[in-house]
Amino acid sequence: MEAVSILDMDTEGEGFRLKCDVFEEIFENVQDLPVAIISVAGPFRRGKSFLLNVLLQYLMENQVQLLKSQKWHKNGDKKIPNVFHSRGGSERNTVGIHITNKPFMLETSDKKKVAVFLMDTQGMFDTKTGAKDCSTIFALSTLLSSVQIYNLTAQIQENDLQQLEVFTSYARYAAEKKQHANASSPPFQGLIFLIRNWEMTDFDNGIKGGKKYLKTVTEVQLEENRMVRQNLKTSFSQVSCSLMPHPGKTVALRKAKDDSAIDIDKEFLETADGLAKQLFKRENVLVKKLNGITITGEGLIDLAIEYTKILSSGEMPKVINLLKIQAENNTRKAATEAGNVYKKHLDSVLNGKYMEENELQLKHNKEKETAMQTYRGFKTPPNKEFQEHEKALELEIQQMFEKAKENNSQLEVRFSFKPTTLITQM
């Protein structure tokens, strides 16, 4: 087995093309079988290739049945294969996208066969790759994979989420261009935040600690930060996190091509074992789907050809334009949410009961101010679109108030004709 490149990258870093013959050769042998693609993406020189080699070792020893005598990672003499070329140093390693040329045949919980492939991507933000190619590579790996592992170091920072949102928006734009996305469900499947070199003691290593940590990251108060998280939730159907400790100095300083399990810290291997089980156990295998339809090897070939055409064409927006589009969408969402806040609060106050006009006016003023503060709390650089949405929001709120006054007047008429009211008036 080897990892092969599926993209021809322009030497000047300004474009790419799919190696159709290579891609077709990989998937033609499983053209009628469902596929699962596990991709790893993230900043360069953060151990993505090494991680994939560790996962690959798990699959090599567990694809038929779990070892009964000894766990795969406790065999100290066992060599970790260097299928995905991994080495120390500061220079980038993977260029473009690489994928295993042969599948691991696993079974799902309903005992159906699935062909599993591992995918490695060029690290983002190196000195030789522009924003467009970074976005394109991440987008293509997201479009083709069933699980995207977002490989980060130490913790999840706000800029990590913002960059992920931009790259995901790029992928979503391509999916919408091919009419492979709809408003009713997320266009992509699994997203795992993998936090490498985890050292904080308030959360345990692995999936359980990652779940608790991710909860603290997603629970924010600032409107602009919350919107980023909301966009990610509407992009991926499953979002999780795993906290992984450092593999050890021997691995970090290695010069040899192959690592032995004995060279890797025990805690790292234990956490890697948990991650592998999350990905590859029968009940967890995530088969590639598109709009609920299972994708076979043949279908993935078609998707790869379609997506690379759109990503390499002039139809994709520049990343800076995409940022503007995303900011516009976020501003629109903030205005919509602020309008909903006003309506919800005013409806709860009225609750089908008549209210004196001056009292209603006071309630309106209060709830309008609350809604406008909600909108203005979404901090964005002053721009024409923000001001336009603000004016539109004020108009929408006024229209809702006029409707509320009309309904309140009708309640006043009904109230005036109640028998108890007439007796009081007499």
C-alpha positions in Angstrom: 0.0 0.0 0.0 1.2 3.5 -0.7 -0.2 7.1 -0.6 -0.4 8.6 -4.1 -0.9 12.2 -5.2 -4.2 12.9 -6.9 -3.5 16.5 -7.9 -1.1 18.1 -10.3 -0.2 21.4 -8.6 1.0 24.3 -10.6 4.7 24.9 -9.9 4.0 28.6 -9.2 1.2 27.7 -6.8 -1.6 29.2 -8.9 -3.7 26.2 -9.9 -4.1 22.4 -10.1 -5.8 19.6 -12.0 -7.1 16.2 -11.0 -5.0 13.2 -12.0 -8.1 11.5 -13.4 -6.3 8.3 -14.5 -4.8 7.9 -11.0 -8.1 8.6 -9.2 -10.0 6.2 -11.5 -7.5 3.5 -11.0 -7.8 3.8 -7.2 -11.6 3.6 -7.1 -12.5 1.4 -10.1 -12.0 -1.7 -8.0 -14.6 -0.6 -5.5 -16.9 1.2 -8.0 -20.0 -0.7 -6.7 -19.1 -0.4 -3.0 -19.9 2.4 -0.5 -16.8 4.4 0.4 -15.7 6.2 3.5 -12.9 8.9 3.2 -11.1 10.0 6.3 -9.3 13.3 5.6 -6.9 15.3 7.8 -6.4 19.0 7.2 -4.9 21.9 9.0 -1.8 24.2 9.3 1.4 22.8 7.9 4.0 20.9 10.0 1.6 19.8 12.7 1.9 16.1 12.4 -1.0 15.2 10.0 1.0 12.6 8.0 2.3 11.0 11.2 -1.2 10.8 12.6 -2.5 9.1 9.4 0.3 6.5 9.6 -0.7 5.7 13.2 -4.3 5.3 12.1 -3.2 3.2 9.2 -1.3 0.9 11.5 -4.5 0.4 13.5 -6.4 -0.6 10.4 -3.7 -2.9 9.2 -3.8 -4.9 12.4 -7.5 -4.7 13.0 -9.3 -4.8 9.6 -10.1 -8.5 10.0 -10.6 -8.8 13.8 -9.3 -7.2 16.9 -6.1 -8.8 18.2 -6.9 -11.0 21.1 -3.5 -11.5 22.5 -2.2 -7.9 22.5 -3.5 -4.5 21.6 -1.9 -3.1 18.4 -0.2 -0.2 20.1 1.3 -2.2 23.0 3.6 -4.2 20.7 6.8 -2.1 21.2 8.7 -3.8 18.3 6.0 -3.0 15.8 7.0 -0.5 13.1 4.6 2.3 12.3 4.5 2.4 8.5 5.6 5.5 6.6 2.9 5.3 3.9 2.2 9.0 4.2 5.7 10.4 4.1 6.4 11.8 7.5 9.5 13.6 8.8 10.6 16.2 11.3 11.8 19.7 10.3 10.3 23.0 9.3 9.8 22.6 5.6 6.4 21.4 4.2 6.1 17.8 3.4 2.8 16.9 1.6 1.9 18.9 -1.6 -1.6 18.8 -2.8 -3.7 15.8 -1.7 -2.5 12.3 -1.2 -4.7 9.2 -0.7 -4.2 5.5 0.0 -4.1 3.6 -3.3 -5.9 0.6 -1.8 -8.9 0.5 0.6 -9.3 -1.1 3.9 -12.4 -3.3 3.8 -14.6 -2.8 6.9 -18.1 -3.6 7.8 -20.8 -1.3 9.1 -23.2 -2.1 12.0 -25.6 -3.6 9.5 -22.9 -5.8 8.1 -22.5 -4.1 4.8 -19.0 -3.8 3.3 -17.5 -0.3 3.0 -14.2 0.7 1.4 -12.2 3.0 3.7 -9.5 5.3 2.4 -7.2 7.7 4.2 -6.5 11.2 2.8 -3.7 13.6 3.6 -3.7 17.3 2.6 -1.1 19.9 2.1 -0.7 22.0 5.2 -2.2 25.4 5.2 -0.5 28.8 5.7 3.0 27.8 4.5 5.2 30.4 2.8 4.8 28.9 -0.7 1.0 28.6 -0.9 -1.5 31.4 -1.5 -4.9 31.8 0.1 -6.7 30.6 -3.0 -4.8 27.2 -3.1 -5.2 26.8 0.7 -9.0 27.3 0.3 -9.2 25.0 -2.8 -7.3 22.1 -1.2 -9.3 22.3 2.0 -12.5 22.6 0.0 -11.8 19.6 -2.2 -10.9 17.4 0.8 -14.1 18.5 2.5 -16.2 17.8 -0.5 -14.8 14.3 -1.1 -14.5 13.1 2.5 -17.0 11.7 4.9 -15.0 12.8 7.9 -12.8 15.9 8.0 -10.3 16.0 10.8 -9.2 19.5 11.5 -5.7 19.2 13.0 -4.8 22.0 15.4 -2.2 22.5 18.1 -2.6 23.2 21.9 -6.2 24.6 21.7 -8.9 26.0 19.5 -8.4 29.7 19.0 -10.9 32.1 17.5 -8.9 32.6 14.3 -8.9 28.8 13.8 -12.7 28.8 13.7 -12.8 31.9 11.5 -10.4 30.3 9.0 -12.3 27.1 9.1 -15.5 29.0 8.4 -13.9 30.6 5.3 -12.6 27.3 3.9 -15.9 25.6 4.6 -17.8 28.4 2.9 -15.5 27.9 -0.2 -16.5 24.2 -0.2 -20.1 25.0 0.3 -20.1 27.5 -2.6 -18.8 24.7 -4.9 -21.4 22.3 -3.6 -24.2 24.8 -4.2 -22.8 25.5 -7.7 -23.3 21.8 -8.5 -26.7 21.8 -6.7 -25.3 19.4 -4.1 -26.4 21.4 -1.1 -29.9 22.3 0.2 -31.1 24.5 3.0 -32.8 21.6 4.9 -29.6 19.7 5.9 -25.9 20.3 6.3 -23.9 19.6 3.0 -21.0 17.9 4.8 -20.9 15.0 7.3 -18.3 14.6 10.0 -15.9 17.2 11.5 -13.5 16.3 14.2 -11.4 19.0 16.0 -8.2 17.1 16.8 -6.2 19.1 19.3 -2.6 18.0 19.3 0.0 18.4 22.1 -2.8 18.8 24.6 -1.3 19.8 28.0 -4.2 21.4 30.0 -5.2 19.3 33.0 -8.8 20.5 33.3 -9.9 18.2 30.5 -8.8 14.6 30.0 -7.2 13.3 26.8 -9.4 11.7 24.2 -13.0 11.9 23.1 -14.7 12.4 26.5 -12.4 15.3 27.4 -12.7 16.7 23.9 -16.5 16.7 24.2 -16.4 18.8 27.4 -13.7 21.1 26.0 -15.7 21.7 22.8 -18.7 22.7 24.8 -16.7 25.5 26.4 -15.6 26.7 23.0 -19.0 26.7 21.5 -20.7 28.4 24.4 -19.9 32.1 23.7 -21.7 35.4 24.3 -20.3 37.7 21.7 -22.6 37.8 18.7 -20.0 37.7 16.0 -18.2 34.7 17.5 -21.5 32.9 18.0 -22.4 33.3 14.4 -19.2 31.6 13.3 -20.1 28.5 15.4 -23.7 28.6 14.1 -22.4 28.5 10.5 -20.2 25.5 11.2 -23.1 23.6 12.8 -25.2 24.2 9.6 -22.3 23.0 7.5 -21.5 19.6 9.2 -24.0 17.1 10.5 -21.6 15.8 13.2 -19.1 17.9 15.1 -16.8 16.4 17.8 -13.4 16.9 19.4 -10.5 14.8 20.6 -7.6 15.9 22.8 -4.3 14.3 21.9 -1.1 14.6 24.0 2.4 15.0 22.4 3.9 11.8 20.9 7.2 12.4 22.6 10.6 13.9 21.9 11.9 10.8 20.1 9.2 11.2 17.5 9.7 15.0 17.2 13.5 14.8 16.7 13.5 11.6 14.6 15.5 11.3 11.4 14.6 7.7 10.5 11.8 7.0 8.1 10.0 4.5 10.4 8.9 4.9 14.0 8.4 2.0 16.4 5.5 1.9 18.9 8.1 1.9 21.7 9.3 5.3 20.5 5.9 6.9 20.9 4.6 8.0 24.3 2.0 5.6 25.8 -0.6 8.3 26.3 -0.5 9.4 22.7 -1.0 5.8 21.5 -3.9 5.2 23.9 -5.6 8.4 22.6 -4.9 7.4 19.0 -6.5 4.0 19.8 -9.6 5.8 21.0 -9.7 8.0 17.9 -9.3 5.0 15.7 -12.2 3.3 17.4 -14.3 6.4 17.0 -13.6 6.3 13.3 -13.5 2.6 12.4 -15.7 0.6 14.8 -18.7 -0.9 13.0 -21.2 1.4 14.7 -19.1 4.5 13.9 -18.0 4.1 10.3 -19.3 7.1 8.5 -20.1 6.2 4.8 -19.8 9.0 2.3 -23.3 10.4 1.5 -24.6 13.3 -0.6 -28.1 14.5 0.2 -28.8 11.3 2.0 -27.7 9.1 -0.9 -24.8 6.7 -0.4 -21.8 7.3 -2.6 -20.0 4.4 -4.2 -16.5 4.3 -5.7 -17.9 5.1 -9.1 -19.9 8.0 -7.7 -16.8 9.4 -6.0 -14.9 9.5 -9.3 -17.8 11.5 -10.8 -17.8 13.9 -7.8 -14.0 14.4 -7.9 -14.2 15.3 -11.6 -17.1 17.7 -11.1 -15.7 19.4 -8.1 -12.2 19.9 -9.5 -13.7 21.5 -12.6 -15.7 24.0 -10.6 -12.8 24.7 -8.1 -10.3 25.2 -10.9 -12.6 27.3 -13.1 -13.1 31.0 -13.0 -16.5 30.6 -11.4 -15.2 30.5 -7.9 -15.0 33.8 -6.0 -11.7 35.2 -4.8 -11.2 34.4 -1.1 -11.4 38.1 -0.2 -14.8 38.3 -2.1 -15.9 35.2 -0.3 -15.1 36.9 3.0 -17.3 39.8 2.0 -20.1 37.4 1.0 -19.8 35.6 4.4 -19.8 38.9 6.3 -23.0 39.9 4.3 -24.7 36.6 5.1 -23.8 37.0 8.8 -25.1 40.6 8.9 -28.4 39.4 7.3 -28.7 36.6 9.9 -28.0 39.0 12.7 -30.8 41.3 11.5 -33.2 38.4 11.2 -32.4 37.1 14.6 -32.9 40.6 16.1 -36.3 40.9 14.4 -37.2 37.5 15.9 -36.2 38.7 19.4 -38.5 41.7 19.1 -41.5 39.6 17.9 -41.0 36.9 20.5 -40.7 39.4 23.4 -43.7 41.5 22.3 -45.9 38.4 21.7 -45.1 37.1 25.2 -46.0 40.5 26.7 -49.4 40.7 24.8 -50.2 37.0 25.0 -53.7 37.6 23.4 -54.7 40.2 26.0 -55.7 43.8 25.5 -53.2 46.4 26.6 -53.7 50.2 26.9 -52.2 52.1 24.0 -49.7 54.1 26.0 -48.5 50.9 27.8 -48.2 49.1 24.5 -46.1 52.0 23.2 -43.7 51.8 26.2 -43.4 48.0 25.7 -42.6 48.5 22.0 -39.9 51.1 22.8 -38.3 48.7 25.3 -38.3 45.7 23.0 -37.2 47.7 20.0 -34.2 48.9 21.9 -33.4 45.3 23.0 -33.6 44.1 19.4 -31.4 46.9 18.1 -28.8 46.2 20.8 -28.8 42.5 19.7 -28.1 43.6 16.2 -25.5 46.1 17.0 -23.8 43.6 19.3 -22.8 41.8 16.2 -19.6 43.7 15.7 -18.5 44.2 12.2 -16.5 47.0 10.5 -18.8 49.9 9.6 -20.1 49.4 6.1 -22.9 50.2 3.8 -24.6 46.8 4.1 -24.6 46.9 7.9 -26.3 50.3 7.9 -28.8 49.2 5.2 -29.8 46.1 7.3 -30.1 48.3 10.4 -32.6 50.6 8.6 -34.5 47.6 7.2 -34.6 46.1 10.7 -36.1 49.3 12.1 -38.7 49.3 9.4 -39.6 45.6 10.0 -39.9 46.3 13.7 -42.2 49.3 13.0 -44.4 47.1 10.7 -44.6 44.4 13.4 -45.6 47.1 15.9 -48.3 48.5 13.6 -49.7 44.9 13.2 -49.6 44.5 17.0 -51.5 47.8 17.5 -54.1 46.6 15.0 -54.6 43.3 16.8 -54.7 45.1 20.1 -57.5 47.3 18.8 -59.5 44.3 17.8 -59.0 42.9 21.3 -60.3 46.2 22.8 -63.5 45.9 20.8 -64.1 42.3 22.0 -63.2 43.4 25.5 -65.8 46.2 25.4 -68.6 43.8 24.5 -68.0 41.3 27.3 -71.0 41.0 29.6 -69.0 41.8 32.6 -67.6 44.9 30.9 -71.1 46.2 30.0 -72.4 45.7 33.6 -69.4 47.7 34.8 -70.1 50.5 32.3 -73.8 50.6 33.3 
